[in-house]
């Protein structure tokens, strides 16, 4: 087994945004191969495998059906090609990545594209 330690961050708790993110350390021992899983008697049962695969298939079918239903209702995913607000947000992000404050980036994006912010 291999021990892995990494840092994680909690930004929400109990459905609410925290005033500031809480950073914490996580340590986990991971299997290096299937032999270790079997030796630890941690191998899933046939029923567990069937449940896992059925849940994955159900999730995929639900996603496909949801996408089809939304498209049939005329609801499309907003992209820079079909939504001016997406273009505006992407342009502001570019200005911000170039060192501007968010307020300055929003203003510059609005001016450059001739689009007003809806929010």
MARDRENGU-463842 format. One record per residue: x, y, z of N, C-alpha, C, CB in turn. Coordinates in pm, 1 decimal. Atoms other than C-alpha are relative to their C-alpha. Glycine has a CB too. Example, Ala and Ser with C-alpha at 12.3 -4.5 7.8 and 13.67 -1.06 7.14 Angstrom:
89.0,-119.0,0.0,1230.0,-450.0,780.0,90.0,120.0,0.0,-99.2,2.7,124.6
-82.0,-119.0,-6.0,1367.0,-106.0,714.0,-77.0,109.0,73.0,41.4,46.2,-141.5
END
This chain:
84.2,-117.4,0.0,0.0,0.0,0.0,89.0,124.1,0.0,-96.0,-0.4,121.8
-71.8,-126.0,8.0,107.4,354.6,-65.9,-77.3,105.1,77.9,20.5,43.8,-147.4
63.9,-107.3,-75.9,38.0,641.4,171.8,7.3,127.5,-82.7,67.8,19.6,139.8
5.8,-126.3,73.0,-73.0,963.6,3.0,-57.5,106.3,92.0,-85.0,-13.3,-130.0
48.8,-113.8,-77.3,-113.5,1297.7,176.1,-20.1,116.7,-94.7,98.5,37.5,114.9
27.3,-115.2,85.1,-274.6,1595.2,10.5,-80.1,101.9,78.7,-75.5,-42.0,-128.4
73.0,-109.0,-61.8,-434.8,1925.7,96.3,-134.8,15.1,-68.7,80.4,131.4,-7.0
133.7,-23.4,54.5,-806.3,1986.7,51.8,-55.2,127.1,62.2,-94.9,-121.5,27.0
56.7,-126.3,-45.9,-1025.6,2289.7,100.6,-151.1,-12.0,6.8,41.3,116.4,-93.0
145.1,-6.0,-15.5,-1379.5,2327.3,233.6,-42.7,145.1,-14.1,-45.9,-59.2,137.6
50.6,-135.0,20.2,-1557.2,2634.8,99.9,-144.7,13.1,44.4,13.0,39.6,-145.3
138.5,2.3,-46.7,-1908.5,2531.5,203.8,-11.5,-104.6,109.5,-99.4,-30.0,-117.0
30.2,98.8,-103.1,-2045.7,2349.2,506.6,-148.8,5.9,28.8,83.5,25.1,129.7
142.2,10.2,-31.2,-2399.6,2230.7,568.0,-84.2,89.1,-90.4,-24.5,36.3,145.3
75.8,-74.8,98.9,-2518.8,2402.4,250.2,23.4,150.1,1.7,-142.9,-25.9,19.6
-25.0,-143.7,-8.5,-2375.8,2742.1,343.2,145.7,30.2,-31.9,-36.4,53.3,139.7
-134.0,-46.3,32.1,-2073.0,2932.8,216.2,68.7,42.4,129.0,-3.8,116.8,-102.5
-76.5,-37.7,-118.5,-1804.1,2965.2,483.3,58.4,139.8,-18.2,112.3,-102.6,27.7
-57.3,-134.2,11.6,-1668.3,3313.7,562.0,136.5,-1.9,-69.2,12.9,63.4,138.2
-126.9,20.1,69.7,-1326.5,3189.4,452.4,22.6,-150.5,-10.0,119.8,71.8,74.6
-21.2,143.5,18.4,-1217.1,2851.1,317.2,83.5,-60.0,114.3,69.0,-26.0,-134.6
-76.2,73.0,-100.6,-1085.8,2593.5,564.5,85.0,-102.3,-73.8,-94.0,-68.6,106.3
-94.1,90.9,64.9,-775.5,2410.6,444.5,35.6,-109.4,99.8,128.4,75.8,-49.7
-32.7,111.7,-88.0,-703.9,2064.0,585.1,81.7,-104.3,-74.9,-127.8,-63.2,57.1
-83.4,105.7,55.7,-467.8,1772.2,530.9,-78.2,-131.8,0.6,132.9,-13.8,80.3
61.9,131.6,11.2,-589.7,1430.7,415.8,110.4,-102.0,-23.7,-106.4,-3.7,-115.1
-93.9,108.7,22.4,-389.1,1111.0,444.2,-80.9,-126.4,-25.1,97.6,-17.7,121.3
71.7,121.7,36.2,-506.3,791.8,277.6,101.4,-105.5,-42.8,-103.6,27.2,-113.4
-82.1,110.2,48.5,-350.2,452.9,221.1,-71.7,-62.2,-118.1,27.0,-105.8,112.2
59.8,48.4,124.3,-412.3,341.8,-135.7,59.5,-134.7,-37.2,21.0,101.4,-114.2
-47.0,129.4,49.8,-389.8,-5.7,-280.7,91.0,22.2,-120.0,-119.5,-92.1,-38.1
-91.1,-7.3,114.0,-104.8,-61.4,-526.2,-39.6,-95.9,-111.8,141.7,-29.7,45.0
42.1,94.9,102.3,-271.6,-345.2,-710.8,-115.0,-84.7,49.2,116.0,-88.8,-41.9
117.9,81.2,-32.3,-563.3,-584.3,-721.1,33.4,-110.6,100.4,-58.3,-61.5,-127.6
-39.8,105.1,-93.4,-364.2,-845.3,-528.4,-15.9,47.8,144.3,145.5,-43.4,-26.4
13.6,-55.2,-135.3,-356.4,-616.6,-223.2,-147.0,11.2,39.6,67.8,138.0,8.9
143.5,-11.8,-27.9,-731.4,-558.9,-251.6,-54.1,-136.1,41.7,-77.2,54.2,-124.2
48.4,135.7,-31.9,-799.3,-932.3,-252.9,57.7,-49.5,131.4,36.0,-98.1,-112.4
-64.4,45.3,-123.7,-549.0,-1001.0,26.5,-63.5,66.3,122.0,150.9,30.1,-3.9
64.2,-73.2,-110.5,-721.4,-740.3,244.0,-146.9,-38.0,13.6,12.7,151.7,-21.5
140.5,40.8,2.0,-1054.8,-908.0,171.3,-91.2,120.9,-16.2,-35.8,-76.5,128.3
72.7,-123.9,24.3,-1174.9,-571.4,44.3,-57.0,3.0,-140.9,90.9,120.6,22.5
47.4,10.6,137.4,-1280.0,-693.9,-297.4,-152.6,3.4,-0.3,52.7,-129.9,-67.4
146.2,-7.8,1.5,-1639.4,-608.5,-391.8,-63.8,-134.6,-37.9,-45.6,108.8,-97.9
74.1,121.5,34.5,-1894.1,-886.4,-409.0,-58.4,15.3,-140.2,-112.8,-28.5,104.2
64.7,-6.5,130.8,-2065.2,-973.0,-735.5,-118.7,96.0,3.8,-45.8,-140.1,-44.6
115.3,-89.7,-14.0,-2374.2,-789.5,-607.1,46.1,146.0,3.0,-80.1,-33.7,128.4
-53.7,-136.4,-3.3,-2161.5,-479.9,-534.0,38.3,46.5,-140.1,121.9,7.8,93.5
-40.5,-34.7,136.1,-2021.7,-487.5,-888.0,-123.0,29.0,-85.2,83.7,-113.5,-63.0
123.4,-20.3,76.3,-2371.0,-522.3,-1038.5,-65.3,132.6,40.7,-98.6,-118.5,22.4
58.4,-126.2,-47.0,-2500.9,-235.7,-819.7,77.3,120.0,-53.9,-2.5,4.0,153.6
-84.8,-108.5,49.1,-2205.2,-15.8,-918.6,-24.1,24.8,-148.7,148.1,-32.2,25.1
19.2,-14.7,144.3,-2247.4,-81.6,-1290.4,-139.8,49.8,-33.8,25.6,-132.4,-70.2
136.7,-46.9,24.9,-2624.0,-34.8,-1278.1,-15.5,147.2,36.5,-100.6,-84.2,79.2
6.4,-141.5,-38.6,-2582.8,297.3,-1093.8,67.2,87.2,-106.1,67.1,22.1,138.1
-69.6,-76.3,104.4,-2333.2,415.9,-1357.3,-85.1,7.0,-126.7,137.6,-63.7,-31.6
84.9,1.9,119.5,-2564.9,309.4,-1640.7,-123.4,89.0,18.9,-43.3,-144.6,-32.8
116.7,-82.5,-29.5,-2863.8,478.5,-1470.9,36.8,147.9,-8.0,-56.9,-34.0,139.2
-44.4,-139.7,4.2,-2667.0,803.2,-1428.2,23.0,45.3,-144.1,129.0,18.0,82.4
-24.1,-35.7,139.7,-2558.0,799.4,-1794.0,-131.6,14.6,-76.5,88.9,-105.5,-67.4
129.4,-6.1,68.7,-2912.9,728.8,-1915.8,-78.4,123.4,44.5,-82.0,-128.3,27.1
69.3,-118.4,-51.5,-3053.3,1004.0,-1691.2,57.1,126.6,-62.9,11.2,7.0,153.8
-64.6,-116.5,60.9,-2800.0,1255.1,-1824.3,-40.8,13.7,-146.1,153.2,-10.7,11.6
37.5,-4.4,141.3,-2878.4,1162.1,-2185.0,-146.2,41.3,-16.8,24.2,-136.6,-65.9
141.9,-33.0,9.8,-3254.4,1182.4,-2128.0,-24.8,146.1,39.9,-83.2,-94.6,88.9
13.8,-138.9,-42.6,-3221.3,1516.3,-1944.9,45.1,93.6,-111.6,81.4,26.1,128.5
-50.0,-81.6,110.1,-3014.2,1661.5,-2228.1,-100.7,3.1,-114.3,135.2,-53.2,-49.6
98.5,7.5,108.1,-3268.1,1541.3,-2485.6,-126.1,79.3,35.1,-36.3,-146.7,-29.3
120.9,-71.3,-41.9,-3561.4,1681.3,-2283.9,22.7,151.1,-2.4,-43.1,-45.1,140.8
-30.9,-143.2,2.6,-3390.7,2019.4,-2244.0,6.9,51.2,-143.1,132.5,27.9,72.5
-8.9,-40.1,140.6,-3309.4,2034.3,-2614.6,-137.9,5.4,-64.3,90.3,-96.6,-77.6
135.2,2.4,55.6,-3669.2,1939.5,-2703.6,-80.9,120.4,47.9,-71.5,-130.3,38.5
70.6,-116.4,-53.8,-3789.1,2224.7,-2482.2,63.1,130.9,-47.2,-1.0,-5.0,152.7
-64.8,-119.8,53.4,-3558.6,2464.2,-2666.3,100.0,63.4,95.4,-103.6,100.9,-36.0
-96.2,-51.9,-97.8,-3321.9,2507.3,-2370.4,138.5,-49.6,-39.6,-36.6,-44.9,146.7
-134.7,37.8,42.6,-2961.3,2514.0,-2485.9,101.5,51.8,101.1,31.0,55.2,-141.9
-107.4,-40.6,-90.4,-2641.3,2537.8,-2287.5,57.7,131.7,-50.8,111.3,-110.3,10.0
-57.2,-127.9,43.6,-2513.7,2896.9,-2293.8,148.1,-16.4,-34.1,-18.2,107.8,109.4
-139.5,0.9,43.1,-2188.6,2930.4,-2486.8,34.5,139.2,-50.8,25.4,-108.4,-110.4
-39.2,-131.9,53.2,-1988.8,3224.0,-2618.7,-61.9,25.1,-136.1,152.7,11.2,-9.9
60.5,-16.0,132.2,-2152.0,3158.4,-2956.7,-147.1,40.7,6.0,13.3,-128.3,-77.7
144.0,-28.1,-4.2,-2511.2,3191.0,-2837.0,-44.4,87.9,116.6,-74.7,-128.4,5.9
38.3,-80.8,-116.0,-2500.1,3406.3,-2521.9,101.3,112.5,21.4,-10.5,-88.2,127.0
-92.0,-112.9,-17.0,-2349.6,3756.2,-2503.3,57.5,9.8,142.0,-71.4,129.2,-34.5
-50.2,-6.6,-137.7,-2317.0,3729.0,-2123.4,117.3,-94.8,22.0,-111.8,-32.7,98.5
-114.3,92.2,-8.5,-2085.4,3428.3,-2162.0,122.9,66.2,-62.2,-31.7,-135.7,-71.7
-111.7,-72.6,62.2,-1869.0,3631.5,-2401.2,54.5,106.6,94.4,-44.5,64.7,-132.6
-38.1,-105.7,-92.3,-1866.5,3915.1,-2150.7,80.8,-56.5,117.8,-124.9,73.3,51.1
-70.8,62.4,-113.1,-1763.1,3687.5,-1861.4,137.4,-49.9,-41.3,-81.9,-115.9,57.2
-129.3,50.0,46.4,-1486.8,3527.5,-2067.6,97.4,113.9,-27.0,-18.0,-84.0,-126.0
-86.0,-115.4,26.4,-1353.4,3866.6,-2178.2,47.5,60.6,131.5,-74.6,105.9,-84.5
-39.2,-53.6,-131.2,-1354.9,3991.9,-1818.3,105.5,-89.4,65.4,-123.4,13.2,92.5
-98.8,92.9,-56.8,-1166.0,3679.0,-1711.1,136.5,20.1,-64.4,-46.0,-145.9,-18.2
-127.0,-26.7,68.6,-900.3,3751.8,-1974.1,64.8,127.9,52.0,-22.1,10.5,-151.6
-54.4,-124.2,-53.4,-860.5,4109.3,-1853.8,51.3,-19.9,143.2,-106.8,110.8,-3.7
-40.9,24.6,-138.8,-843.4,3989.3,-1491.5,129.2,-80.3,4.8,-110.8,-73.8,77.0
-122.1,80.6,1.4,-578.5,3729.6,-1576.9,121.4,81.4,-42.7,-17.1,-119.2,-92.8
-108.0,-88.8,41.8,-375.5,4017.4,-1719.6,31.9,104.3,108.4,-37.4,70.0,-131.5
-35.9,-83.7,-112.6,-365.6,4187.1,-1378.5,-99.8,105.1,41.7,123.0,64.9,-29.2
100.4,-99.9,-38.8,-677.2,4403.6,-1368.9,-78.3,-48.1,121.6,-96.4,29.4,-117.5
94.0,37.4,-104.6,-906.2,4412.6,-1068.8,-127.0,-50.4,-68.7,-30.5,121.0,96.7
122.8,52.9,60.4,-1239.5,4239.7,-1124.7,-91.1,112.7,-46.4,-74.6,-89.8,99.5
84.4,-112.8,41.4,-1425.5,4572.0,-1134.4,51.7,63.3,-129.5,-6.0,106.1,111.6
-58.5,-58.5,120.7,-1183.7,4713.6,-1392.6,-16.2,-95.2,-118.3,149.2,33.1,22.3
13.6,99.6,106.7,-1195.7,4390.0,-1594.6,-142.9,-4.2,-52.3,41.8,-138.8,50.3
140.7,-0.4,42.4,-1576.7,4392.8,-1599.4,-31.0,123.4,-83.7,-93.5,-5.6,122.3
23.5,-124.2,72.8,-1582.0,4754.2,-1711.9,66.5,-3.3,-137.6,51.8,119.2,80.7
-72.9,6.6,127.4,-1318.4,4698.5,-1981.5,-66.8,-97.9,-96.2,146.4,-41.2,23.7
66.7,99.3,84.9,-1498.2,4388.0,-2110.8,-129.1,56.7,-57.2,-29.2,-128.6,79.3
125.9,-59.4,44.4,-1828.5,4573.0,-2129.5,24.5,104.0,-108.8,-73.9,63.6,118.5
-33.5,-102.6,98.5,-1667.9,4860.5,-2317.3,49.1,-63.2,-130.0,106.4,95.1,56.0
-58.1,63.3,119.1,-1472.9,4635.6,-2554.8,-105.8,-71.5,-84.3,108.8,-99.3,41.2
99.9,77.7,74.1,-1773.2,4421.7,-2647.8,-129.5,77.6,-25.9,-31.9,-126.8,75.9
124.6,-75.5,15.7,-2045.5,4685.4,-2620.8,-119.5,-73.8,57.5,-24.7,30.2,-146.3
106.5,79.2,-63.7,-2247.6,4457.4,-2393.7,-7.5,41.7,146.6,26.6,-155.7,-13.6
18.9,-33.5,-140.7,-2394.5,4554.5,-2056.2,-18.2,-126.2,82.0,-120.5,93.2,18.2
16.7,112.4,-92.7,-2384.6,4320.8,-1756.9,-145.7,-11.0,41.6,90.7,16.8,124.5
138.4,22.6,-43.6,-2722.1,4165.6,-1670.4,-10.2,-14.7,150.5,-57.0,-123.7,-67.1
6.2,26.0,-143.6,-2634.8,4083.2,-1311.1,33.0,117.8,82.6,89.7,-109.1,36.3
END
